[in-house]
């Protein structure tokens, strides 16, 4: 979508947003907790990781060697990082 000045504006469709990795966590448990915290602030979140394995989602709650990454829209990354740091400070 273009603004009147010709600049591109991201739409509300997640595919239209530029996503950035804001943190890597050792397990999906932590990533899901971070996702919930960011979600209550209205920040969309995508979690990526190879922790699920062949046994399905229930098996993915252990520690991942590669980590589980948290991604948010680029324009919300600073607020997301603040919330994540505040959450992890209590862990």
N, C-alpha and C positions, 0 to 999 in steps of 0.2 A: 504494500500500500504506500502511495507517495503523498507527502504533505504538499501544501501549496508552494513551499520554497524548493521543492524537488528532492528533499531528503527522504530517504527510506524510513518507514516506521514499521516496527514489528507488530504483527497482529496478535490476537489473543490465542491463536492456534499454537500449541506447543511446537509444532514443526516450523513455525515462523520465527521462533526465538533462537538466539544464540545462547547455547548452554555452556557453562564453565564448571570445571571440577573445583569444589571449595574445600573438600576434606577427604581423607582416606582413613577408614576405621578398621579395626581388626576383625569385626564380625557384623553380620546382618542385624543382630540384636541391637547393637549401638546405632547402626544406620537407620533402623526402623524408628528408634526413639528420636533421633535427630530429625527424621522426616516428619514425625508427629509434631515436634516443637516448631519446626519451620512452617508446617501446614497451619498451625493455629495462628501464625502471623500472616497467613495468606501468601506464603512463598511456595510456588510449585517446586517439586523435588523429583529427581530421577535417581534411583539407586542402581549402580552397576557393580557386578561382582561375579566371580566364578565359584561361589561358595555353595551353590545348590547341589551340584553333583548329579549322579544318576538315580539317587533315591528320592528325588522330589524335594519340595520346599521344606518339609519338616527336618530334612537332614542338613539344611543350610545354616543352622544356628550355632555351629561351632566356630572356632577361629579360622579365618582364611589366610593362607600363606601369602596370597597376593593382595589381600585387603579388599574392602568394599568401599567404593567411591560414591560420594554424594555430589550431585550436579544440580545447579540452579540456573535460572536465566541470568545472563551477564549483568543486567542492570540492577539485580537484587543481591549480587554476590557480597557486597560489603556488609549489608544488614544480616545476611545469612551467616557470614563468618563471625560477626559479633555474638549472635545467638549461640552458635556452636561453641565458641570459646567459653561463654558464660555457662553453658551446660557441662562441658567437659571439666571446668574448674571444680565442679562439685563431685566428680567421679574419682 
